[in-house]
Amino acid sequence: MADLTKVVDAVYKGRLKEIQGLVQEALDTGAEPNTILDEALVKGMDVVTQKWKEGQVFVPEVLRSAKTMQSGMDILKPFLVKGSGEAKGVFAIGTVKGDLHDIGKNLVAMLLESVGYKVINLGIDLDPSVFVEQVEKGVKYLGISALLTTTIPQMKVIIDSLEEAGLRSKCKVWVGGAPVTQEYAEEIGADFYAVDAAHCIDQLNSLR
Amino acid sequence: MIVIGERINTSRKAINEALGRRDRVFFQEEARKQEAAGATFIDVNCGSRLKSEFEDFMWLVEAVQEVVSISLCLDSPDPKVLAEGLKRVNKRPLINSITLEKERYAALAPIIEGDAADVIGLCMDDTGIPNTSEKTVENALRLVEKLEGLGLKRSSIYLDPLVQPVSVDTENGKAALKSISTIMQSLPGVHTTCGLSNVSYGLPERFLVNRTFLVCAVAHGLDSAIIDPLDKKIMTSVITAEMIMGKDEYCGEFIDAMREGKLVS
C-alpha cells in the first residue's frame, strides 16, 4: 500500500525536487490517482493554508507549496480518469474599477486553484459589468478585491448591479483587501469578508 | 534624510479613536514628539474615515500646525481634500500623492501647478504598478517631465518607486533598489521616497525586513522615507547608513545623535 503521508509532507514542506518522484512512487505502488490528488496533494495544501492562518508558516512557504502541488499534478494529470478530479466549483475574482492592485488577489486565485477550485482571474480595474457577466454565465462564487479607500465603494456598485440584474441570489460574494472590514462587508451586503486566502478557503469549504 | 513622520494615520487604532473624540491634546503631542525626534514633515492621513474624511482632515491640519514649526505632508486619496488642505496650511506642504493615472493626474495638476507645493509622485500609470525596474524608471521620467511642465522645480518632486513584497517575488527588493539608483542618477535634483510596510508583507519579523530594506535603499541613494521617527531602531539605522554613505560631514549628526541618546544598537 502506498504511503501518501510522504506526498502530503512534501507538499507541505514545498519539496519541489522530490514531489514528482514521490507522486510517481505512489502511482507505482498502486495508489488511485484520485486518492493521490485528494488525500495527498490537496491535503498537503490544506495543511499549509491552515498553518498559514495560524501564523505558523509564511507567504513564501505557501507559494512554494502551491508550486510543489502543481508540479505533482503534472505527473498525475495523465492518469486522472476523465470526469474525476473535477473542480470543487468555479470562483471568479478581480479588482474593482479604478484600482490597479493585484498581488493579494493573485495570491487568493493561486491558492484556491491549488485546493481544487477552478479560478477565473478577471484582472484589475474592472467595470462592474465584468463581474455581472460572470454570474450570468453561471459562476456561483465571486471574489471582489479593492485596496484603496477611494475604490472600495465600487464593491457596493457591483453588488447593486447584481441585484438589479436579478442575479444576487445566484451567487455568493466575497470582498477583501486592506481597507475592507467585516462591518463594511455587512453594510454593502456581501456574503463574506475574507481577511486572506486561507479564510476564503475555509468559508468556501463551509458551503459544501 | 528627509523624514516624513507617519504616525498620524487613522489606519492605526489609537489614532482613529483619538480623532473620533477630537482629542486635540493627543494630536498636538503626537506632532510635537515627531518634530523633536527629527521629522522633516508630519504626515496627516485620515483616508480610512470614509464618511467624514474632509472635516476630519481639516480639523487635524488645524490642530497639528498650531504646535509644530515644520511642514505638513497632506496625505489623502481625495484630490478635493488635498486642494482644501493646501489652502489651510500656513507653510508650504508636501502633497501625497500624484500618479500618472489620467484621472488622478488631471485632478491634482491644477492644485500643484506653478510649484504651489512639494509633491510625492508614485511611479505608476493606468496600466498598474510596474513589475520591472525599467517600467518604474520610465514612469518616473514621464512623471517628472509632466510635473516640470506644470512649473514644478525638480527639487519639489519626491518619487516613490512603489516597492512590492519580497515574499511574493524575491526579485522585488532588488528591483526597487535598482529603480532608486537609476532615478537618482538620471534625474539629478529629484528626491526619492518610499513607505516600508509593503516590502515585508507576508513575512515574519517585518520591522527587521523594513529596516534592512531602508538601509539598502539609503545605500542606493534614497534621500527620504515615510517612517515613524519615534522608532529609535529605524532612526538609528537611517542616521548610521547616511553617515556611511558620506552624507554626514565630520560624522556630526551621528555623534550628536549618540550624545542625545537617540542611538540604539
Interface residues (C-beta under 8 A of the other chain):
Chain A: F58 V59 P60 L63 G98 L100 H101 D102 I103 N106 L107 I124 D125 L148 T149 T150 I152 P153 P179
Chain B: S11 G47 S48 L50 E53 P77 D78 E101 E103 M124 D126 T127 G128 I129 Q164 P165 S167 V168 T170 Y201 G202 L203 P204
